Amino acid sequence: MTAETTECAISVLQDLLRVYDHRFLELDERRRERLIEGTRRALGEEEFGDAARAALPSSYRLRLFCLRYGLRDELERLIRDEAEGRPPGAVVVGGRVYAMYPYLRGVPRDDVDITSEVGVAHRLDAAGWHGPRLRVRGRAVLEQIETRETRVEIVLRNAATLTEHRVVAGVTPDGSFDAEQPVQEPGIWEVHVIASTLGVSREAPLGPVRGPRVKTDPQRRAIAPDTEATIHFTTGDRLAVLVERDEAPIRPLTRLRRRLLPRHSARLGSRPHPGTDTPKPPTPPETSPN
């Protein structure tokens, strides 16, 4: 089967299987039967290769398995669990992640392989300064995998050079983490989290998912005599740290002025300072008549 034929087969399979969601559960018995019989006829008339089936997400591969072998009750349970937000548990075997469906007998291992679909479930609960160090707190675990221990790392990655600095966070059994990371080099450093267990690791940017008490206003801190750093969120809601270094050391009075200036400007706007006159435009010089 050529690549073009495989892509066509994938598209046909997706069209046949995408209707098996909450809409299927809303059908009465007669309409469910008609839909299943029509899908099975279409599947029997077409020749779908292993490559096309392997390209489908696991949930579609399992639907296809149930339809081929007439497992109607199992199909309905599969769809209902998904619709009601009850994902299956998963185990790790040889570095691969497999979903567990006790009610599905004889399903091929490849059909329950969700290694490429597993992500990291994460949440940022706090971000701030602890002296010159960035401190972050939150939660990170691998999706669906049942484990008692998760390793969490916090990564600062320079957006321009891709240089990385990592630190292992303290983690509780439920995946809650607390970590401190020094920041020194100039640049924009995005903050990522890596969760690992049983040889499987996944990474995600911190910030898009966060608790209600996370401070979103920029937080500036002098981390060295000539260096200031600002915790902020990018346009994509990602947590980042901007590190700026002056050629000359920052004087304490200058540092205080920088901190107060944004607030002062916001209060005054464009109004002139009390007690001062608005500057007048210069008067053009007089010209003598010819």
C-alpha positions as a Markdown table, in Angstrom:
| # | Residue | x | y | z |
|---|---|---|---|---|
| 1 | Met | 0.0 | 0.0 | 0.0 |
| 2 | Thr | 1.5 | 3.4 | -1.1 |
| 3 | Ala | 1.7 | 6.4 | 1.2 |
| 4 | Glu | -1.1 | 8.1 | -0.7 |
| 5 | Thr | -3.3 | 5.0 | -0.3 |
| 6 | Thr | -2.5 | 4.8 | 3.4 |
| 7 | Glu | -3.5 | 8.4 | 3.9 |
| 8 | Cys | -6.8 | 7.8 | 2.1 |
| 9 | Ala | -7.4 | 4.7 | 4.2 |
| 10 | Ile | -6.7 | 6.6 | 7.4 |
| 11 | Ser | -9.2 | 9.3 | 6.4 |
| 12 | Val | -11.9 | 6.8 | 5.6 |
| 13 | Leu | -11.4 | 5.0 | 8.9 |
| 14 | Gln | -11.6 | 8.3 | 10.8 |
| 15 | Asp | -14.9 | 9.2 | 9.0 |
| 16 | Leu | -16.4 | 5.8 | 9.9 |
| 17 | Leu | -15.3 | 5.8 | 13.5 |
| 18 | Arg | -15.7 | 9.4 | 14.7 |
| 19 | Val | -19.5 | 9.0 | 15.1 |
| 20 | Tyr | -18.9 | 6.5 | 17.9 |
| 21 | Asp | -18.9 | 9.1 | 20.7 |
| 22 | His | -21.7 | 10.5 | 22.9 |
| 23 | Arg | -23.9 | 10.8 | 19.9 |
| 24 | Phe | -23.9 | 7.0 | 19.6 |
| 25 | Leu | -25.1 | 6.7 | 23.2 |
| 26 | Glu | -28.0 | 9.1 | 22.4 |
| 27 | Leu | -29.4 | 6.8 | 19.7 |
| 28 | Asp | -32.2 | 4.3 | 20.4 |
| 29 | Glu | -31.5 | 0.6 | 20.0 |
| 30 | Arg | -32.8 | 0.3 | 16.4 |
| 31 | Arg | -30.6 | 3.2 | 15.2 |
| 32 | Arg | -27.5 | 1.9 | 17.0 |
| 33 | Glu | -28.0 | -1.5 | 15.3 |
| 34 | Arg | -28.3 | 0.1 | 11.9 |
| 35 | Leu | -25.2 | 2.2 | 12.4 |
| 36 | Ile | -23.2 | -0.7 | 13.6 |
| 37 | Glu | -24.3 | -2.9 | 10.7 |
| 38 | Gly | -23.6 | -0.2 | 8.2 |
| 39 | Thr | -20.1 | 0.4 | 9.6 |
| 40 | Arg | -19.3 | -3.3 | 9.6 |
| 41 | Arg | -20.3 | -3.6 | 5.9 |
| 42 | Ala | -18.1 | -0.7 | 5.0 |
| 43 | Leu | -15.2 | -2.2 | 6.9 |
| 44 | Gly | -15.7 | -5.5 | 5.1 |
| 45 | Glu | -15.8 | -3.9 | 1.7 |
| 46 | Glu | -12.6 | -1.9 | 2.1 |
| 47 | Glu | -9.1 | -3.3 | 2.5 |
| 48 | Phe | -7.3 | -1.4 | 5.3 |
| 49 | Gly | -3.7 | -2.2 | 5.9 |
| 50 | Asp | -1.9 | -2.4 | 9.2 |
| 51 | Ala | -0.2 | 0.9 | 8.6 |
| 52 | Ala | -3.5 | 2.7 | 8.4 |
| 53 | Arg | -4.8 | 1.1 | 11.6 |
| 54 | Ala | -1.6 | 1.8 | 13.4 |
| 55 | Ala | -1.9 | 5.5 | 12.5 |
| 56 | Leu | -5.2 | 5.8 | 14.4 |
| 57 | Pro | -5.3 | 6.8 | 18.1 |
| 58 | Ser | -5.8 | 4.0 | 20.5 |
| 59 | Ser | -9.5 | 4.8 | 21.1 |
| 60 | Tyr | -10.2 | 4.4 | 17.4 |
| 61 | Arg | -8.2 | 1.2 | 17.2 |
| 62 | Leu | -10.3 | -0.3 | 20.0 |
| 63 | Arg | -13.6 | 0.8 | 18.4 |
| 64 | Leu | -12.4 | -0.9 | 15.2 |
| 65 | Phe | -11.6 | -4.1 | 17.2 |
| 66 | Cys | -15.1 | -4.1 | 18.8 |
| 67 | Leu | -16.9 | -3.5 | 15.5 |
| 68 | Arg | -15.0 | -6.2 | 13.7 |
| 69 | Tyr | -15.7 | -8.9 | 16.3 |
| 70 | Gly | -19.3 | -7.8 | 17.1 |
| 71 | Leu | -18.5 | -6.7 | 20.7 |
| 72 | Arg | -21.4 | -4.4 | 21.1 |
| 73 | Asp | -21.5 | -4.3 | 24.9 |
| 74 | Glu | -17.8 | -3.7 | 25.1 |
| 75 | Leu | -18.1 | -0.9 | 22.5 |
| 76 | Glu | -20.8 | 0.9 | 24.5 |
| 77 | Arg | -18.8 | 0.6 | 27.7 |
| 78 | Leu | -15.7 | 2.0 | 26.0 |
| 79 | Ile | -17.6 | 5.0 | 24.6 |
| 80 | Arg | -19.5 | 5.6 | 27.9 |
| 81 | Asp | -16.3 | 5.6 | 29.9 |
| 82 | Glu | -14.7 | 8.2 | 27.6 |
| 83 | Ala | -17.9 | 10.4 | 27.5 |
| 84 | Glu | -18.0 | 10.4 | 31.3 |
| 85 | Gly | -14.3 | 11.2 | 31.8 |
| 86 | Arg | -13.1 | 7.8 | 33.1 |
| 87 | Pro | -9.9 | 7.1 | 31.3 |
| 88 | Pro | -8.4 | 3.6 | 31.8 |
| 89 | Gly | -5.3 | 2.9 | 33.9 |
| 90 | Ala | -2.1 | 2.1 | 32.2 |
| 91 | Val | 1.0 | 0.0 | 32.9 |
| 92 | Val | 4.6 | 0.3 | 31.6 |
| 93 | Val | 6.2 | -2.7 | 30.0 |
| 94 | Gly | 9.7 | -2.4 | 28.5 |
| 95 | Gly | 9.4 | 1.4 | 28.2 |
| 96 | Arg | 6.0 | 1.2 | 26.4 |
| 97 | Val | 2.7 | 2.3 | 27.9 |
| 98 | Tyr | -0.3 | 0.1 | 27.6 |
| 99 | Ala | -3.9 | 1.0 | 28.5 |
| 100 | Met | -5.8 | -1.6 | 30.6 |
| 101 | Tyr | -9.3 | -2.7 | 29.6 |
| 102 | Pro | -10.2 | -5.8 | 31.7 |
| 103 | Tyr | -13.4 | -6.2 | 29.8 |
| 104 | Leu | -11.7 | -6.5 | 26.4 |
| 105 | Arg | -10.5 | -10.0 | 25.8 |
| 106 | Gly | -8.1 | -10.9 | 23.0 |
| 107 | Val | -7.3 | -7.3 | 22.0 |
| 108 | Pro | -3.9 | -7.0 | 20.3 |
| 109 | Arg | -1.2 | -5.4 | 22.4 |
| 110 | Asp | -0.6 | -2.8 | 19.6 |
| 111 | Asp | -4.2 | -1.6 | 19.9 |
| 112 | Val | -3.8 | -0.6 | 23.5 |
| 113 | Asp | -0.3 | 0.9 | 23.1 |
| 114 | Ile | -0.7 | 4.5 | 24.1 |
| 115 | Thr | 3.0 | 5.4 | 24.5 |
| 116 | Ser | 2.8 | 8.3 | 22.0 |
| 117 | Glu | -0.5 | 9.6 | 23.5 |
| 118 | Val | 0.6 | 9.9 | 27.2 |
| 119 | Gly | 1.4 | 13.4 | 28.4 |
| 120 | Val | 2.2 | 15.1 | 31.7 |
| 121 | Ala | -0.7 | 16.4 | 33.7 |
| 122 | His | 0.6 | 19.5 | 35.3 |
| 123 | Arg | -0.5 | 22.6 | 37.3 |
| 124 | Leu | 1.4 | 25.7 | 38.5 |
| 125 | Asp | 0.4 | 26.7 | 42.0 |
| 126 | Ala | 2.9 | 29.4 | 42.8 |
| 127 | Ala | 5.9 | 31.2 | 41.2 |
| 128 | Gly | 8.0 | 33.8 | 43.0 |
| 129 | Trp | 11.4 | 34.7 | 44.4 |
| 130 | His | 13.2 | 33.2 | 47.3 |
| 131 | Gly | 16.2 | 35.4 | 47.6 |
| 132 | Pro | 18.0 | 35.3 | 44.2 |
| 133 | Arg | 16.3 | 32.0 | 43.3 |
| 134 | Leu | 13.2 | 31.3 | 41.3 |
| 135 | Arg | 10.8 | 29.2 | 43.4 |
| 136 | Val | 7.9 | 27.3 | 41.8 |
| 137 | Arg | 5.3 | 25.0 | 43.3 |
| 138 | Gly | 2.7 | 22.8 | 41.6 |
| 139 | Arg | 1.9 | 19.3 | 40.6 |
| 140 | Ala | 3.1 | 17.1 | 37.8 |
| 141 | Val | 2.3 | 13.4 | 37.0 |
| 142 | Leu | 2.3 | 11.2 | 33.9 |
| 143 | Glu | -1.3 | 10.7 | 32.6 |
| 144 | Gln | -3.0 | 7.4 | 33.3 |
| 145 | Ile | 0.1 | 5.6 | 34.6 |
| 146 | Glu | -0.5 | 4.2 | 38.1 |
| 147 | Thr | 2.7 | 4.6 | 40.1 |
| 148 | Arg | 3.7 | 5.6 | 43.7 |
| 149 | Glu | 6.7 | 7.6 | 42.7 |
| 150 | Thr | 7.3 | 10.3 | 40.2 |
| 151 | Arg | 10.5 | 12.2 | 39.5 |
| 152 | Val | 10.0 | 15.9 | 38.7 |
| 153 | Glu | 12.6 | 18.2 | 37.2 |
| 154 | Ile | 12.2 | 22.0 | 36.6 |
| 155 | Val | 14.0 | 23.2 | 33.5 |
| 156 | Leu | 15.0 | 26.7 | 32.6 |
| 157 | Arg | 15.6 | 26.9 | 28.8 |
| 158 | Asn | 17.0 | 29.9 | 27.1 |
| 159 | Ala | 14.6 | 30.8 | 24.2 |
| 160 | Ala | 17.5 | 32.0 | 21.9 |
| 161 | Thr | 20.4 | 29.6 | 22.6 |
| 162 | Leu | 18.4 | 26.6 | 23.9 |
| 163 | Thr | 20.8 | 26.3 | 26.9 |
| 164 | Glu | 19.2 | 24.4 | 29.8 |
| 165 | His | 19.6 | 24.4 | 33.5 |
| 166 | Arg | 17.8 | 21.6 | 35.4 |
| 167 | Val | 17.0 | 21.0 | 39.1 |
| 168 | Val | 15.3 | 18.0 | 40.7 |
| 169 | Ala | 12.2 | 19.1 | 42.7 |
| 170 | Gly | 11.0 | 17.8 | 46.0 |
| 171 | Val | 7.9 | 15.7 | 45.3 |
| 172 | Thr | 5.2 | 14.2 | 47.5 |
| 173 | Pro | 3.5 | 10.9 | 46.6 |
| 174 | Asp | 0.6 | 12.7 | 44.8 |
| 175 | Gly | 3.0 | 14.5 | 42.5 |
| 176 | Ser | 3.0 | 17.9 | 44.2 |
| 177 | Phe | 6.4 | 19.5 | 43.8 |
| 178 | Asp | 8.5 | 22.4 | 45.2 |
| 179 | Ala | 11.7 | 23.6 | 43.6 |
| 180 | Glu | 14.2 | 26.4 | 43.7 |
| 181 | Gln | 16.3 | 27.3 | 40.7 |
| 182 | Pro | 19.1 | 30.0 | 40.5 |
| 183 | Val | 19.0 | 32.3 | 37.5 |
| 184 | Gln | 22.1 | 34.3 | 36.5 |
| 185 | Glu | 22.7 | 34.4 | 32.7 |
| 186 | Pro | 21.0 | 37.2 | 30.7 |
| 187 | Gly | 18.2 | 36.2 | 28.3 |
| 188 | Ile | 14.6 | 35.0 | 28.3 |
| 189 | Trp | 14.3 | 31.7 | 30.2 |
| 190 | Glu | 11.2 | 29.6 | 29.8 |
| 191 | Val | 10.2 | 27.3 | 32.6 |
| 192 | His | 9.3 | 23.7 | 31.8 |
| 193 | Val | 8.5 | 20.7 | 33.9 |
| 194 | Ile | 9.5 | 17.1 | 33.3 |
| 195 | Ala | 7.8 | 14.2 | 34.9 |
| 196 | Ser | 9.3 | 10.7 | 34.8 |
| 197 | Thr | 8.4 | 7.3 | 36.1 |
| 198 | Leu | 9.3 | 3.7 | 35.2 |
| 199 | Gly | 11.5 | 4.9 | 32.4 |
| 200 | Val | 8.9 | 7.1 | 30.7 |
| 201 | Ser | 9.4 | 10.9 | 30.7 |
| 202 | Arg | 7.3 | 13.7 | 29.4 |
| 203 | Glu | 7.8 | 17.5 | 29.3 |
| 204 | Ala | 5.5 | 20.5 | 29.3 |
| 205 | Pro | 5.8 | 24.2 | 29.7 |
| 206 | Leu | 4.7 | 25.5 | 33.1 |
| 207 | Gly | 2.0 | 28.2 | 33.2 |
| 208 | Pro | -0.8 | 27.4 | 30.8 |
| 209 | Val | -2.5 | 25.4 | 33.6 |
| 210 | Arg | -2.3 | 27.2 | 36.9 |
| 211 | Gly | -4.1 | 27.6 | 40.2 |
| 212 | Pro | -6.3 | 30.6 | 41.0 |
| 213 | Arg | -3.8 | 32.1 | 43.5 |
| 214 | Val | -0.8 | 32.3 | 41.1 |
| 215 | Lys | 0.5 | 35.9 | 40.8 |
| 216 | Thr | 0.4 | 36.9 | 37.1 |
| 217 | Asp | 1.9 | 40.4 | 37.5 |
| 218 | Pro | 5.6 | 40.8 | 36.7 |
| 219 | Gln | 7.9 | 40.2 | 39.7 |
| 220 | Arg | 11.2 | 42.0 | 39.5 |
| 221 | Arg | 14.2 | 41.1 | 41.7 |
| 222 | Ala | 17.9 | 42.2 | 41.8 |
| 223 | Ile | 19.7 | 38.9 | 41.8 |
| 224 | Ala | 23.2 | 40.4 | 41.6 |
| 225 | Pro | 24.7 | 43.9 | 41.9 |
| 226 | Asp | 24.6 | 44.3 | 38.1 |
| 227 | Thr | 21.7 | 42.0 | 37.3 |
| 228 | Glu | 17.9 | 42.1 | 37.5 |
| 229 | Ala | 15.4 | 39.4 | 36.7 |
| 230 | Thr | 11.7 | 39.5 | 36.1 |
| 231 | Ile | 9.2 | 36.7 | 36.5 |
| 232 | His | 6.4 | 37.0 | 33.9 |
| 233 | Phe | 4.0 | 35.1 | 31.7 |
| 234 | Thr | 4.5 | 35.1 | 27.9 |
| 235 | Thr | 1.7 | 35.7 | 25.4 |
| 236 | Gly | 1.1 | 31.9 | 25.4 |
| 237 | Asp | 0.6 | 32.0 | 29.2 |
| 238 | Arg | 4.0 | 30.3 | 29.7 |
| 239 | Leu | 6.1 | 31.1 | 32.8 |
| 240 | Ala | 9.4 | 32.7 | 31.9 |
| 241 | Val | 12.2 | 34.7 | 33.5 |
| 242 | Leu | 13.8 | 37.8 | 31.8 |
| 243 | Val | 17.4 | 38.3 | 33.0 |
| 244 | Glu | 19.0 | 41.7 | 32.2 |
| 245 | Arg | 22.5 | 42.7 | 33.1 |
| 246 | Asp | 23.8 | 46.3 | 33.1 |
| 247 | Glu | 27.3 | 47.3 | 32.1 |
| 248 | Ala | 27.7 | 49.2 | 35.4 |
| 249 | Pro | 26.4 | 47.9 | 38.7 |
| 250 | Ile | 22.9 | 49.1 | 39.6 |
| 251 | Arg | 22.9 | 51.6 | 42.5 |
| 252 | Pro | 20.4 | 51.1 | 45.3 |
| 253 | Leu | 18.7 | 54.4 | 44.5 |
| 254 | Thr | 18.4 | 53.5 | 40.8 |
| 255 | Arg | 17.0 | 50.1 | 41.7 |
| 256 | Leu | 14.4 | 51.7 | 44.0 |
| 257 | Arg | 13.4 | 54.2 | 41.3 |
| 258 | Arg | 12.9 | 51.4 | 38.8 |
| 259 | Arg | 10.6 | 49.6 | 41.1 |
| 260 | Leu | 8.5 | 52.7 | 41.9 |
| 261 | Leu | 8.5 | 54.2 | 38.4 |
| 262 | Pro | 5.8 | 52.0 | 36.8 |
| 263 | Arg | 3.4 | 52.7 | 39.7 |
| 264 | His | 4.2 | 56.4 | 39.7 |
| 265 | Ser | 3.7 | 56.7 | 35.9 |
| 266 | Ala | 0.4 | 54.8 | 36.1 |
| 267 | Arg | -1.0 | 57.2 | 38.7 |
| 268 | Leu | 0.2 | 60.4 | 36.9 |
| 269 | Gly | -0.4 | 59.3 | 33.4 |
| 270 | Ser | 0.6 | 62.2 | 31.0 |
| 271 | Arg | -0.2 | 65.0 | 33.4 |
| 272 | Pro | 2.5 | 67.5 | 34.2 |
| 273 | His | 4.0 | 67.4 | 37.7 |
| 274 | Pro | 2.3 | 69.9 | 40.1 |
| 275 | Gly | 4.2 | 73.1 | 40.4 |
| 276 | Thr | 5.7 | 73.0 | 36.9 |
| 277 | Asp | 4.6 | 74.8 | 33.8 |
| 278 | Thr | 3.8 | 73.0 | 30.6 |
| 279 | Pro | 6.8 | 73.7 | 28.3 |
| 280 | Lys | 6.0 | 76.0 | 25.4 |
| 281 | Pro | 7.1 | 75.4 | 21.9 |
| 282 | Pro | 10.1 | 77.6 | 20.9 |
| 283 | Thr | 9.3 | 80.9 | 19.1 |
| 284 | Pro | 10.6 | 81.1 | 15.6 |
| 285 | Pro | 13.2 | 83.9 | 15.0 |
| 286 | Glu | 12.0 | 87.1 | 13.5 |
| 287 | Thr | 13.0 | 87.9 | 9.9 |
| 288 | Ser | 13.9 | 91.3 | 8.8 |
| 289 | Pro | 12.0 | 92.8 | 5.8 |
| 290 | Asn | 13.7 | 93.1 | 2.6 |
